[in-house]
Amino acid sequence: MNRRVVMMVAIFVVFFGGVNYYTGLRGWQWLQVVAPQWQGWAYWIPFWIVGFAFLLPRLTASWLPRPLISLLTVIGSYWLAVLQYAVPLLLLIDVGRGLNYGLKLIPGSVMQDPAFIELVGWITLLLTVSIVLHGIWSAKSTVVTKYEIVIPKSGGRHKELHIVLASDLHVGVINGNRRLQHLVKRVNGLEPDLILLAGDIIDDDFHPFIAHNMAAQFKKLKSKLGVYSVLGNHEYIAGHLDEYRLELEKAGVQMLLDEAVKVDDSFYVMGRDDISGKSLTGRPRMAIGTLMQDVDVTLPLILMDHQPSRLDEAQQAGIDLQVSGHTHRGQMFPYHHVTRRLYELDWGYLHKEKSMHTVVSSGFGTWGPPVRVGHRGEIVSIKVTFRS
C-alpha cells in the first residue's frame, strides 16, 4: 500500500471517528437525562464497537474469524444508515440552539429543562429510526421498471426482444441467497428472451459467494437466448476474478470481458471491462473501436458497461442500446443530487441524439447499508422492437 493510500485511509478513519464521537457525545448527553444511573463505560465501550463495526472487518480481515466478520459487517452497515440521518438532525439541533442563543426565541431556561432535552432526543431518535426502517423496506421492495424502445435495424429472426436487466446485486454477507432467490423468481416471472447482469454482482468480499454456493442460484435463471454479465468495480475489489468467472460460467452465465457475441445470428451483445480495472490492475480496458473491429454494425448492437460514463463514445461507435448500473441512484437521499452531477444519465432512460438508447438501473441490491431512501430497488424490463 503506497503512502498516498495510507494517508487517505488515515484521514478517513480520523473523520469517521470524529463523526462517531459527535453522535456518541450527543447520545450520551441525552442518556444522562433519560437514565442518569447509566455508567459511562457501559455506554462508550459498546458504542465504539458499533461505531467502527463497518471498518474493523476491512482493516483486520486477515485474522478475525469469519462469523465475527459477518456480524460486524451487518452491525456496521446498519450503523452507517443511522449516522447518515442522525448526524444532520443533530447538527440541525445544534444550529438551532446557536441561533436561539442570539435571537432568544425560546427562553434559555426552557432549552436547559431536562423535559425539553428528553423530548428533543426522543423526536430525533424516532425520526432516525423511522427513516432507516422505511429505507430497509424500500431496499427489499423491488419494483420492475419497464421501457419500450425501437431499434431501426433488422433483428434477424426476431421482430421483438424482451431484455431483463439487473445490476448491482452486491451479493455477500448482507444480500445473501434469500435475496438471490427473490431475484431469480422475479426475473423468471418476466419470461425474458435475454438476461443481462450489468456488474457488481458480488460485494467487496468474495468469500461468502463461495462459502454459501451463491453461484447455484444463477443456474436457475431462465431465458431463451442466454444470460450475460460484465465486471463491475466491486468484483475487482473482491478479487479472485478467474475463480469468479469460472463459477458464473458453470452456472450458465457468460461473462463478457471486452468481448462481443453474436446471438442467434441476429444481434450482438457486447460487454466492456469496468473502467476501474485499470487503477486496480494497471491494465486499461479495450477501446470500444477495437472491441467492435469484427462486429457487423448492420445488426443491432447491445452493450453492457457497468458505469454509465462517456456515453458519447458508445454513441459515436454506433451502439444501439447501452445498459449500465453502478450509480444506485445515490441509494440514500440526498446522494442522488451527487450522482446526477457526476453522470450524464445516473438513472432511467435517455435516447441520446435520437440514435443510441441508454438505460441506467438504480440496482437490485445495496452497498453498505441495506437501505434505500427516496427510491426502491429495481429490475428493469426492456421491450425492444426491431424495424428495418
KOLTOR-658417 format. One record per residue (C-alpha): x, y negated, z negated; residue number from 1; residue in three letters. Coordinates in pm, whole numbers. Layout:
BEGIN
   east  north     up num residu
      X      Y      Z NUM    ala
...
END
This chain:
BEGIN
   east  north     up num residu
      0      0      0   1    met
    158   -330    108   2    asn
    199   -635   -112   3    arg
    -86   -828     50   4    arg
   -334   -546     -9   5    val
   -220   -510   -372   6    val
   -270   -882   -425   7    met
   -617   -875   -268   8    met
   -717   -578   -486   9    val
   -584   -756   -796  10    ala
   -777  -1075   -715  11    ile
  -1095   -875   -659  12    phe
  -1053   -686   -988  13    val
   -999  -1013  -1177  14    val
  -1300  -1175  -1007  15    phe
  -1516   -867  -1067  16    phe
  -1404   -862  -1429  17    gly
  -1493  -1229  -1468  18    gly
  -1842  -1180  -1325  19    val
  -1896   -885  -1556  20    asn
  -1769  -1079  -1857  21    tyr
  -2002  -1371  -1787  22    tyr
  -2300  -1137  -1756  23    thr
  -2196   -939  -2064  24    gly
  -2145  -1253  -2272  25    leu
  -2491  -1387  -2191  26    arg
  -2639  -1045  -2266  27    gly
  -2457  -1028  -2599  28    trp
  -2573  -1379  -2698  29    gln
  -2931  -1276  -2626  30    trp
  -2893   -944  -2808  31    leu
  -2770  -1124  -3119  32    gln
  -3107  -1300  -3128  33    val
  -3318   -993  -3045  34    val
  -3124   -738  -3253  35    ala
  -2876   -920  -3482  36    pro
  -2783   -594  -3654  37    gln
  -2619   -463  -3335  38    trp
  -2242   -416  -3366  39    gln
  -2015   -577  -3110  40    gly
  -1813   -263  -3034  41    trp
  -2135    -65  -2974  42    ala
  -2227   -319  -2707  43    tyr
  -1898   -408  -2539  44    trp
  -1747    -61  -2501  45    ile
  -2047     83  -2307  46    pro
  -2082   -246  -2122  47    phe
  -1726   -237  -1983  48    trp
  -1759    129  -1886  49    ile
  -2073     44  -1689  50    val
  -1921   -279  -1560  51    gly
  -1624   -104  -1400  52    phe
  -1803    223  -1317  53    ala
  -1807    142   -945  54    phe
  -1435     62   -926  55    leu
  -1300    333  -1157  56    leu
  -1359    627   -918  57    pro
  -1190    435   -639  58    arg
   -886    345   -849  59    leu
   -845    681  -1027  60    thr
   -996    936   -786  61    ala
   -678   1142   -774  62    ser
   -708   1257  -1135  63    trp
  -1067   1207  -1250  64    leu
  -1283   1523  -1243  65    pro
  -1538   1530   -961  66    arg
  -1852   1537  -1180  67    pro
  -1728   1226  -1362  68    leu
  -1652   1052  -1031  69    ile
  -2008   1122   -913  70    ser
  -2160    999  -1241  71    leu
  -1957    679  -1243  72    leu
  -2036    616   -876  73    thr
  -2410    641   -939  74    val
  -2399    420  -1250  75    ile
  -2172    166  -1085  76    gly
  -2383    148   -770  77    ser
  -2696     56   -961  78    tyr
  -2499   -187  -1175  79    trp
  -2386   -374   -863  80    leu
  -2751   -435   -779  81    ala
  -2817   -559  -1132  82    val
  -2525   -803  -1107  83    leu
  -2646   -922   -765  84    gln
  -2967  -1062   -914  85    tyr
  -2885  -1112  -1283  86    ala
  -2590  -1344  -1220  87    val
  -2781  -1602  -1008  88    pro
  -3062  -1604  -1264  89    leu
  -2816  -1657  -1549  90    leu
  -2639  -1933  -1356  91    leu
  -2975  -2098  -1288  92    leu
  -3050  -2095  -1660  93    ile
  -2711  -2247  -1741  94    asp
  -2753  -2516  -1475  95    val
  -3099  -2592  -1618  96    gly
  -2952  -2622  -1965  97    arg
  -2687  -2860  -1835  98    gly
  -2941  -3078  -1656  99    leu
  -3168  -3080  -1958 100    asn
  -2878  -3195  -2176 101    tyr
  -2865  -3518  -1974 102    gly
  -3234  -3560  -1885 103    leu
  -3379  -3449  -2221 104    lys
  -3684  -3287  -2057 105    leu
  -3705  -3026  -2332 106    ile
  -3606  -3113  -2688 107    pro
  -3274  -2962  -2796 108    gly
  -3441  -2802  -3095 109    ser
  -3666  -2602  -2860 110    val
  -3372  -2490  -2644 111    met
  -3193  -2358  -2952 112    gln
  -3500  -2195  -3103 113    asp
  -3450  -1814  -3125 114    pro
  -3802  -1752  -2997 115    ala
  -3731  -1960  -2684 116    phe
  -3397  -1786  -2625 117    ile
  -3562  -1447  -2666 118    glu
  -3839  -1538  -2422 119    leu
  -3596  -1662  -2155 120    val
  -3389  -1345  -2197 121    gly
  -3688  -1115  -2157 122    trp
  -3802  -1305  -1846 123    ile
  -3453  -1275  -1692 124    thr
  -3437   -904  -1772 125    leu
  -3787   -840  -1636 126    leu
  -3717  -1029  -1312 127    leu
  -3386   -848  -1255 128    thr
  -3531   -502  -1324 129    val
  -3837   -575  -1105 130    ser
  -3625   -686   -810 131    ile
  -3395   -384   -838 132    val
  -3684   -137   -871 133    leu
  -3854   -289   -567 134    his
  -3523   -264   -383 135    gly
  -3493    106   -470 136    ile
  -3842    166   -332 137    trp
  -3761    -33    -15 138    ser
  -3447    171     46 139    ala
  -3632    502     17 140    lys
  -3949    399    201 141    ser
  -3818    439    553 142    thr
  -4007    280    841 143    val
  -4000    367   1211 144    val
  -3922     63   1425 145    thr
  -4039    100   1785 146    lys
  -3916    -60   2104 147    tyr
  -4016    -12   2468 148    glu
  -3771   -112   2740 149    ile
  -3742    -83   3117 150    val
  -3412      2   3289 151    ile
  -3426    -84   3661 152    pro
  -3249    232   3777 153    lys
  -3350    582   3871 154    ser
  -3336    820   3576 155    gly
  -3284   1123   3797 156    gly
  -3502   1398   3658 157    arg
  -3652   1158   3404 158    his
  -3901    882   3459 159    lys
  -3906    816   3084 160    glu
  -3672    885   2796 161    leu
  -3752    883   2426 162    his
  -3443    797   2220 163    ile
  -3440    818   1842 164    val
  -3161    618   1681 165    leu
  -3035    647   1323 166    ala
  -2732    469   1185 167    ser
  -2558    407    854 168    asp
  -2678    718    675 169    leu
  -2389    691    426 170    his
  -2443   1045    302 171    val
  -2245   1138     -5 172    gly
  -2292   1103   -379 173    val
  -2584    856   -354 174    ile
  -2756    969    -34 175    asn
  -2747   1348    -66 176    gly
  -2908   1647    101 177    asn
  -3257   1550     -8 178    arg
  -3225   1220    173 179    arg
  -3085   1401    478 180    leu
  -3378   1641    475 181    gln
  -3611   1340    483 182    his
  -3422   1204    786 183    leu
  -3445   1535    972 184    val
  -3817   1564    904 185    lys
  -3892   1210   1020 186    arg
  -3672   1230   1331 187    val
  -3808   1569   1441 188    asn
  -4161   1440   1388 189    gly
  -4097   1178   1655 190    leu
  -4021   1454   1911 191    glu
  -3720   1281   2069 192    pro
  -3563   1360   2402 193    asp
  -3231   1229   2276 194    leu
  -3093   1161   1926 195    ile
  -2819    902   1872 196    leu
  -2633    864   1540 197    leu
  -2456    530   1559 198    ala
  -2183    568   1297 199    gly
  -2129    554    920 200    asp
  -2293    892    887 201    ile
  -2080    959    579 202    ile
  -1985    727    296 203    asp
  -1641    641    158 204    asp
  -1579    988     13 205    asp
  -1553   1295    240 206    phe
  -1565   1550    -45 207    his
  -1946   1556   -105 208    pro
  -2007   1611    267 209    phe
  -1814   1939    248 210    ile
  -1896   2037   -110 211    ala
  -2272   2016    -51 212    his
  -2265   2153    305 213    asn
  -2437   1844    441 214    met
  -2349   1929    800 215    ala
  -2605   2212    779 216    ala
  -2886   1955    768 217    gln
  -2783   1810   1104 218    phe
  -2820   2154   1259 219    lys
  -3197   2121   1200 220    lys
  -3230   1816   1425 221    leu
  -3434   1895   1737 222    lys
  -3409   1716   2069 223    ser
  -3443   1816   2432 224    lys
  -3120   1659   2556 225    leu
  -2883   1671   2261 226    gly
  -2757   1487   1955 227    val
  -2465   1246   1989 228    tyr
  -2269   1040   1737 229    ser
  -1984    790   1710 230    val
  -1746    694   1433 231    leu
  -1812    403   1201 232    gly
  -1576    218    971 233    asn
  -1671    434    672 234    his
  -1568    754    848 235    glu
  -1222    600    877 236    tyr
  -1227    506    508 237    ile
  -1330    860    411 238    ala
  -1058   1017    629 239    gly
  -1042   1385    735 240    his
  -1167   1284   1081 241    leu
  -1068   1607   1257 242    asp
  -1245   1820    998 243    glu
  -1546   1590   1003 244    tyr
  -1575   1609   1381 245    arg
  -1546   1988   1371 246    leu
  -1822   2015   1109 247    glu
  -2057   1798   1315 248    leu
  -1988   1990   1636 249    glu
  -2060   2319   1458 250    lys
  -2394   2164   1362 251    ala
  -2470   2074   1724 252    gly
  -2377   1704   1705 253    val
  -2137   1592   1977 254    gln
  -1910   1309   1872 255    met
  -1813   1065   2145 256    leu
  -1476    905   2069 257    leu
  -1418    670   2362 258    asp
  -1594    924   2581 259    glu
  -1873    932   2839 260    ala
  -2104   1228   2901 261    val
  -2343   1271   3195 262    lys
  -2668   1410   3052 263    val
  -2887   1636   3266 264    asp
  -2719   1489   3573 265    asp
  -2945   1186   3521 266    ser
  -2783    925   3295 267    phe
  -2474    863   3083 268    tyr
  -2433    849   2708 269    val
  -2109    680   2605 270    met
  -1954    630   2265 271    gly
  -1685    381   2168 272    arg
  -1437    433   1888 273    asp
  -1509    196   1599 274    asp
  -1328   -135   1616 275    ile
  -1198    -86   1259 276    ser
   -996    216   1365 277    gly
   -702      5   1483 278    lys
   -647   -157   1142 279    ser
   -654    181    968 280    leu
   -467    398   1220 281    thr
   -277    148   1434 282    gly
   -442    295   1745 283    arg
   -653     49   1946 284    pro
   -973    176   2095 285    arg
  -1004    224   2467 286    met
  -1101    -78   2675 287    ala
  -1456    -45   2798 288    ile
  -1338    -76   3157 289    gly
  -1111    225   3109 290    thr
  -1392    418   2943 291    leu
  -1608    360   3250 292    met
  -1346    443   3514 293    gln
  -1506    772   3619 294    asp
  -1866    672   3546 295    val
  -2126    641   3823 296    asp
  -2264    296   3748 297    val
  -2568    356   3968 298    thr
  -2703    581   3693 299    leu
  -2845    444   3364 300    pro
  -2568    372   3113 301    leu
  -2639    407   2740 302    ile
  -2364    300   2499 303    leu
  -2319    362   2127 304    met
  -2089    118   1946 305    asp
  -2113    118   1568 306    his
  -2051   -254   1525 307    gln
  -2250   -496   1744 308    pro
  -1950   -717   1816 309    ser
  -1857   -856   2158 310    arg
  -2184   -768   2326 311    leu
  -2064   -969   2624 312    asp
  -1801   -702   2701 313    glu
  -2064   -431   2736 314    ala
  -2294   -661   2930 315    gln
  -2023   -756   3178 316    gln
  -1931   -389   3221 317    ala
  -2285   -313   3336 318    gly
  -2418   -128   3033 319    ile
  -2797    -95   3045 320    asp
  -2861    -18   2678 321    leu
  -2632    -60   2378 322    gln
  -2730     72   2035 323    val
  -2546    -24   1716 324    ser
  -2578    -36   1339 325    gly
  -2327   -145   1073 326    his
  -2491   -467    954 327    thr
  -2755   -313    724 328    his
  -2932   -642    794 329    arg
  -2744   -765    491 330    gly
  -2906   -487    281 331    gln
  -2983   -717    -12 332    met
  -3123  -1070      6 333    phe
  -2975  -1323     78 334    pro
  -2693  -1149    273 335    tyr
  -2898  -1133    593 336    his
  -2811  -1501    631 337    his
  -2444  -1397    644 338    val
  -2491  -1117    900 339    thr
  -2698  -1349   1121 340    arg
  -2397  -1577   1150 341    arg
  -2142  -1301   1196 342    leu
  -2314  -1128   1487 343    tyr
  -2497  -1241   1798 344    glu
  -2760   -982   1704 345    leu
  -2749   -846   1349 346    asp
  -3081   -663   1368 347    trp
  -3359   -595   1613 348    gly
  -3376   -626   1990 349    tyr
  -3211   -853   2245 350    leu
  -3248   -844   2623 351    his
  -2916  -1002   2699 352    lys
  -2928  -1228   3004 353    glu
  -3206  -1009   3147 354    lys
  -2965   -726   3216 355    ser
  -2847   -540   2906 356    met
  -3087   -423   2637 357    his
  -2938   -424   2286 358    thr
  -3085   -261   1976 359    val
  -2921   -301   1635 360    val
  -3056    -90   1350 361    ser
  -3058   -202    987 362    ser
  -2970    157    898 363    gly
  -3128    455    733 364    phe
  -2911    471    422 365    gly
  -2733    225    196 366    thr
  -2379    144     95 367    trp
  -2309     86   -273 368    gly
  -2639     17   -446 369    pro
  -2921    241   -315 370    pro
  -3121    -80   -291 371    val
  -3265   -292    -11 372    arg
  -3421   -628    -85 373    val
  -3604   -810    193 374    gly
  -3648   -515    429 375    his
  -3667   -136    433 376    arg
  -3450    144    567 377    gly
  -3537    240    923 378    glu
  -3529    495   1201 379    ile
  -3551    346   1550 380    val
  -3767    484   1831 381    ser
  -3682    357   2181 382    ile
  -3909    444   2473 383    lys
  -3716    391   2798 384    val
  -3889    371   3135 385    thr
  -3673    405   3446 386    phe
  -3776    211   3757 387    arg
  -3554    220   4062 388    ser
END
